[in-house]
Amino acid sequence: MPKKAIEYTKSSGNIYQDLGYADADESMAKAQLAVRIHDIIEKRHLKQVEAAQLLSINQPKISALMNGQLRGFSMERLIHFLNLLNQDVEIVVKPKRSRRQVHGRLKIAMA
């Protein structure tokens, strides 16, 4: 019996775009910032209560953040959290690369 080829769609690299979110770039950027915050908290072996104190929020909000529930967090707030965790955040504005794109893109680059 011949093997059946599995059909798949190649990802764009942005799950939110692949799922058709209108704000895909912003959602991806927030997720990337949250992952960095999560990684720093884990690397420092901070308990959620300690991280909450450091970021001036309550423990349930840290729990939500650590579990990727980002609905209550703006990008500005996530950037502020990174600053409180001794991270520099740089924002670079430049002309869009492609004429095919209607609008510019939002992209996070991690060092």
C-alpha positions in Angstrom: 0.0 0.0 0.0 1.6 3.3 -1.1 2.2 5.9 1.6 -0.2 8.9 1.4 1.5 12.3 1.3 0.7 14.5 4.2 -0.6 17.8 3.1 0.7 20.9 5.0 1.0 24.6 4.6 4.4 26.2 5.2 4.4 28.8 8.0 5.0 32.4 7.3 7.0 32.5 10.6 4.2 34.4 12.3 1.5 32.1 13.7 -0.9 35.0 14.1 -0.6 35.8 10.4 -1.1 32.2 9.5 -4.3 32.2 11.6 -5.5 35.4 9.9 -5.3 37.8 12.8 -5.8 41.4 11.7 -3.1 42.6 14.1 -0.7 39.7 13.4 2.6 41.7 13.6 1.6 43.3 16.9 0.5 40.0 18.4 3.7 38.4 17.4 5.8 41.3 18.8 3.9 41.1 22.2 4.5 37.3 22.3 8.2 37.7 21.6 8.5 40.4 24.4 6.6 38.1 26.8 8.9 35.1 26.0 11.9 37.3 26.8 10.3 38.3 30.1 9.5 34.7 30.9 13.1 33.6 30.0 14.6 36.2 32.3 12.3 35.3 35.2 13.2 31.7 34.8 16.9 32.3 34.4 17.0 34.3 37.6 15.0 31.6 39.4 12.5 34.2 40.6 9.3 32.9 42.2 6.1 34.5 40.8 5.7 36.5 44.0 9.2 37.9 43.6 8.7 38.7 40.0 5.4 40.4 40.7 7.1 42.6 43.3 9.9 43.5 40.9 7.4 44.4 38.2 4.9 46.1 40.5 2.1 43.9 39.6 0.2 41.1 41.4 1.1 37.4 41.2 -2.0 36.4 39.2 -0.8 38.8 36.4 2.7 37.2 36.5 1.0 33.8 36.2 -1.0 35.0 33.2 2.2 36.5 31.6 4.2 33.3 32.2 1.4 31.3 30.6 1.2 33.4 27.5 -2.1 35.1 28.4 -1.3 38.5 27.0 -4.7 40.1 26.6 -4.3 42.5 29.5 -0.8 43.6 28.6 0.1 46.4 26.1 3.3 46.4 24.2 4.4 49.5 26.2 3.8 47.7 29.5 5.8 44.7 28.4 8.7 47.0 27.4 8.4 48.6 30.8 8.7 45.2 32.4 11.9 44.5 30.4 13.3 47.8 31.5 12.6 46.8 35.1 14.4 43.6 34.4 17.5 45.6 33.4 17.0 45.2 29.7 17.6 47.9 27.1 14.9 48.1 24.5 15.6 49.9 21.2 13.0 50.9 18.7 14.2 51.4 15.2 12.1 53.1 12.5 13.1 52.7 8.9 11.5 52.7 5.4 9.7 49.5 4.5 11.7 47.1 2.4 9.2 45.9 -0.2 7.0 47.8 -2.5 4.6 44.9 -2.6 3.6 45.5 1.0 0.9 48.1 1.5 2.0 49.0 5.0 5.2 48.8 7.0 5.8 45.9 9.4 6.5 45.5 13.1 9.3 43.2 13.9 11.2 42.4 17.2 14.9 41.5 17.0 16.4 40.0 20.1 20.1 40.3 20.9 
